[in-house]
Amino acid sequence: MAKIVHLLRRGDFLTRERLTLLPGGLLLGYVLSVVFLVLTAHGLSDYDGRPLGTDFSNVYAAGVAALGGDATLPFDVHRQFALERLLFGAATPFYGWHYPPYFLFVAMALAKLPYLAALAVWQGGSLLLYLSAMWLLLRKSPAPELARDGRWLLAAVGFTAAFVNLIHGQNGFLTTALFAAGLALLDERPFCAGLLFGLICYKPQFAVVIPVALIATGRWRTMGAMAVTILLLTAAVTAVFGWAVWPAFAESMRFTRMVVLEQGNTGFYKIQSMFAFVRLLGGSIALAYLAQVLLALVIAACLVGIWRSRSSLSDKKSALCLAALMITPYCMDYDLVLLAPVIALCAAQGRARGFADFEILALVLLWLAPGITRALAHHAFIPVAMGAMLFSFMQIWRRSVFSDRMRVAAAR
């Protein structure tokens, strides 16, 4: 037992060979899975009657509606469902549109293409943005030489969350690209960082925590650029689609909150939050909200402490990504692509200064969790992704407390 604990503490189980073989093997499995889906497809649907790219079908349908002059249609559950069945067949399951009107610009651009071409452009384009942003982040990290090591690319593409995002046709690549690029440019180009952070308003549940870190450290240029970007996007949406999209969006959020989140229509085991975990265990809606609010307050307070401490910038950026995922009650497993910057930054920092106890284990758990968390939550009621995120966040918080104690000791 002592040998196992020592192995986990030092991370010696993660050899150079395993660092290549594991993501390489998973990537091969991903490719074969995609090939299987394509070969067994009929028309625009897969073997089970779902549109290829599943969730992307709601984005494409929304874009078709907006191009047709009815930008409020995606926010109406019944009309959106009818349009999806018109486009993909009468047996198509419902895929809800749960985005603010900002995302209609992307949907409308993609809907100008045939569906399969749009899906390929969306997946391929957002994947390239994700990889480019991760490369930029590594270049600005404490170990920039990692950006020249091809293994980071294998780990990023073979990341379990990348596959979950890919088969669902989701936007985890885009969200992560905006986060990672914004964090990479934060000090050198604060205005550009703020612009990128502002674009995350299409996923407001993840953008809401960014101002906490910016205000806590007085990064007013970045904060101002973020606010201006959101205001300009809001004005553009109103000018292009009309004022009616805003009350339509507000009404659709009521459906998302009640049916998808509170009642778990999409499946509580798919949602990676404290709220969903409490509901999965049979807790009431009120208890789930209480647990989520308490966790969010603790995470926000710790995040402020981390960003105001003498912690490394890598730790601060990693903590922000983790906080963005944990504060919201609505975080799906494909959103966990946002763990990629955490893994990259912590790995780069560890390479530069050495890894702390259990730090390699924490990174391995973050890398594996997105691929197994849905099954474990569904069958064993184990929220492995939440556990892995909390474990990593508390490691960062402990380092921030230690760094401040060292500063106080040095001052004496």
N, C-alpha and C positions, 0 to 999 in steps of 0.2 A: 504493500500500500504506500509506504514511504517513497518507494522508487517511482510510482505513478504520480504522486503529488509533486515530486522533484521534477519529473519530466514535464508536467503541465506548467509548473512554475517557470521553468527556464525556456520552455518552448522548443526543446531539442528535437521534438517529434517532427518539426517542420524543416526537413532537409531541402537542399537545393533541387534534388531530383523530384521530390514530392511537390515542390512549388511549381514545377513544370508539368509533371504528369497529371496532377489532379485537375487543374483548369483545362489542360489539353484534352483529357479524357471527357470531361463534361462538355467542352465545346464540340467535340465529335458527336456526342450524344444529342446536343442541341441541333446540329446540322441534320442528323438523321431524322430527328423528330419533325423538323420543318419539311424535309423531303417527303416523309410519310404523309403529312397533312396535305401537301400539294398533290401527291399521287393518288390519294384517296378522295380528293375533292370532286364535287360535281357542280359545275357552274361556278358561282361565287360562294358556295357553301362547302363546309368540310363534311367528313363522314357522318357527323352527328346532326347535320342540318343547321349548324351555326355558320354565320358568315365568316369567311377567312379573315383573321385579324380580330375576330369577335368584337371587342369594345370599339374598335375603330369604325365599325359600321354606324355608330351613333354620331360620330364626328362627320362622317361623309354625308349622312342623311341631313344633318344640321346645315352643312355647307350647301347641299342641293336646295334646301328650303330658303336659305339666305339669298342664293343666286336667283331663286324664283321670286324674290321680292317679299317673302314672308319670314322675317327674322324672328318673329315671336313664336313660330311653330315649334322649334326645338324645346321650348320651355313648357309646352303643353303635352303632358304625358300621352294622352290618347292620340293626338294628331301626330306626334313623333313616332309612336308605335305603328300607326297606320302607314306612315311614309316608309318606315323600315321594312315593313312587310311588302309594300309595293316594290321596293328596290331589290329585296333579297329573297322574296318568296313568302307564301302564306304560313309556313311553318316556323318562320324566324322568331326566336325568343326576343323579349323586350330588352333593349340596351338603352338605359336612360342617359340623357344629356344633363350633366351636373356641373356645368361650367358657367362662369360669368360671361356676359356678352363679348368680352375682349377676345375670347378664343374663336369667335365666329370669323374673324379675319383669316385665321389659319384654315379653318374648316372650309371657308368659301374658296380659298385659293386651291386647296386640294380637290374640291368637288368639280373643278374645271377639267379634271382628268378622268378617264375611265377608272372604275373602282380598283382593280388590281394594280394599275399603274400608280394610282394615288397612294395605295397601301405601301407599295415598294418605295416610292419617293419619301413618304412619311417615315417609314422604318429606317431606310438607308440614310436619309438626310439627318434625322435626329441622332442616329448612332454615330455618324461622323462628327456631329457637333459635340456629343458627349465625349468621344475619344480625344478630340482636339482640346476641349476644355481640361480634361484630365492631364493631358500632356503639358499644357500651359501651367497647371497647378503644380505638377511635379518639377517643372523648370524653376519655379519660384520657391520650392520647398527647401528644407535644410540639407537635402541630398539631391541636388539637381542632376547628378550623374545618373540617377534612376531613369530619367527621361530618355536616356540613350540605351537603356537595358530593355531588350525586347520582351522580357518576362512580364513587365508591367502591362503591356498590351494584351498578352495572353490572359493575364489575371483579370483585366478589365472587361474583355469580351466574354471570357468564360465565367464571369461573375454570375452566381445563381440568380440574382435579381435581374440581370440583363436578360436572361432567358424568360423569366416570368413576364417581364415587360414586353418582350418581343412577341410571344405567342398571344398576348392580349391586345396587341396593337396600341399600347398605351403611351403616355407621354412622360414616363420616368426619365428617359434619356434627355428630353428637352429641359425638364425641371433641373436635373443634375447639371447639365451644361451651363445653364444660367447661374446656378449657385456656384459651381466650381470656377467659372471664368470671373464672376464677380469677386470671389474671395481671392483669386490670384492677382487681380488688379487693384485690390482695395487700397493699398498704400501708395503705389506708384501712380495710379490713375483713378482717384476717388470718384470723379464725375462719371467715368465709364462704368465703374463698379455700381454706382447708384442707378444708372440707366438699366443695367442688367438685372439688378435686384427688383427694379420697378416692373420689369416685364414678367416677373413671377406672379403678378397680380392675377394671372389667369388661373392660378392655384392658390387662392388667398389663405387657405388654412396653413400653408407652409411659409408664406411671405410675412405673416403677421408677427413672427418673432424677430425678424431681422432688425426692425427699429429699436428693439430692446437693447441689442448689442451696440448699435450705432450711437444711440443717445447716451448709453452708459459710458462710452469712451469719447464723446464729443466729436464724432465724425460728421460734422454738420454739412459739409459739401456733399458727401455721399448720401446723407439723409435727404438733403434738398433735391438732389438729382433724382432720387427714388420717388419722392413726392411729385415732382414736376412730371416725370414720366407717366405716373398713374393718372394725373390730372389731364395730360394731353391725350392719353389713350381713351379716357372717359369721354372727353370732348369729341374725339374722332368717332367713337362708337355711336354717340348720340346723333352726330351729324350724318353718318352713313345709314344707320338703321332706324333712327327715330327714337323719341323718348319712350315709346311704348315697351321697348325691350327691358327697361329697368323694372317696372312693376311686374312684368312677366317673369323676369328672373327671380324677383323676391318671392313670388307665389310658388315658383318651382322649388325654391329652397325649403319651403314648408313640406313639400312631398319628400325631398331628400332627407330632411331631418326626421320626419315621422316614420316613413316607410323603410327607407334604406338603412338609416342609422339606428333609430330607436327600436323598430320592430325587427331589424336584422333581415330584411327581405333578401338581401344579397348574400347573407351568411355571415354570422359573427366571427366565424373562424377565418374569414378572409380579411377582416379588418384588424389592423395591428395597433391597437390602442388599449389603454387601461379601461376605457368605457366599454369596448367590445368584450374584453376579458371578463369584466364583472357581469355583463349580460349573458355571456357564454356559460357562466357558472350558475345562471338562474337569478342573479340579482335584479332588483327593480331598476326602472329607468332613473328614478331619483338617486338611488345609491350609486349607479354608474356615473351619473353626472358629478356627484360629490367626489367620488374617487378620482375622476378625471381632473376636476378643478383643483383638488389638493395636489395632485401630481404636477399639474401645470404651474402652480404657484411655487412649488419647491424647485422645479426645474428652472423657472424664470429667475428666481432668486439666486440659485447657484450659477446660472449663466452670467448674470450681472457680476457676481463675485469673481468668476473666472476671467471675464473680459477686463475687469478693473485690477486684476492681480498682475504679478510679474511673470505669469505663465508665458510660455512660448506662443508665438502667433499661430503655430500649427495646432497647438492644443485649443486655442480660442476658436479657430475656424472649425475644427472638428466638433467642439462642443456646440457650436451654432447649428451645424447640420443635424446632430443628434437631437437637440432641443426642438428643431423644426418638426421632426418626425414624432416626437413624444408628446408635445404640448396639445396637438390637435386630437379630437376624438375620432376623426375621419382620415385614417391613413391605411391605404390598401397595400397588399404585399408587393405589387409592382412599383409602388412609390419608394420602396426600399433601395432602389438604384442610388438614392441620395446617400447611402452608406459608403459608396465608392470613394468620395473625397475623404471621408473619415479614415478609411483603410489606407489610402495612399499617403495622407499626411502623417498619420501615426507610424506607418512603416518607414517613411523617409526620416522622421525624427528619431526613430529607434536606430536606424542605420547610422545616423550622425552621432548620437550620444550613447547608444547602447539601449537595449530593451529592459524595461523594469519587469519585476516579477508578474507573471500571468498576463503580460501585455500581448505577447504573441498569441496566446490562447484566446484573448479577447478579440483580436483581429480575425483569427480563423473562424470564431463563432459568428462574427458579423458577416463574413464572406459566405458562410454556409447557410445561415439562418433563413434568408429569403426563400430558398429552395425547399425547405422542410417545414417551415412554420405553419403553413396552411394545414398540412396533413396532421401534424402533431396537435394543433389546436382542435381540429375536428374530431380526432379519435382519442386523444389522451388529455385534452384540456390543458396543454402545456403551451403558454405563449412564449415560445423560444426567442422570437425576434425582440419582444419587449424586454425579456431578461438579458439578452445580449447587449441591447442598447443601453439599458440601465447600468450594466456592468462596466461598459466602456466609459460612460459618462461619469460614473463615480470615480473611476481611475483618474480621469482628467481633473475632476474636482479636487481629489486628494493631492495631486501634484501642484495645483494652484495654491492650496492651503500651505503646503510645504514650502513653496517658493516664497510666499509672504512671510512665513516664520523665519526663513533664512535671511530675508531682507531685514527683519526686525533685529535678529541676532547680530548681523553685520553692523547695523547702526549703533549697537551698544559697544 
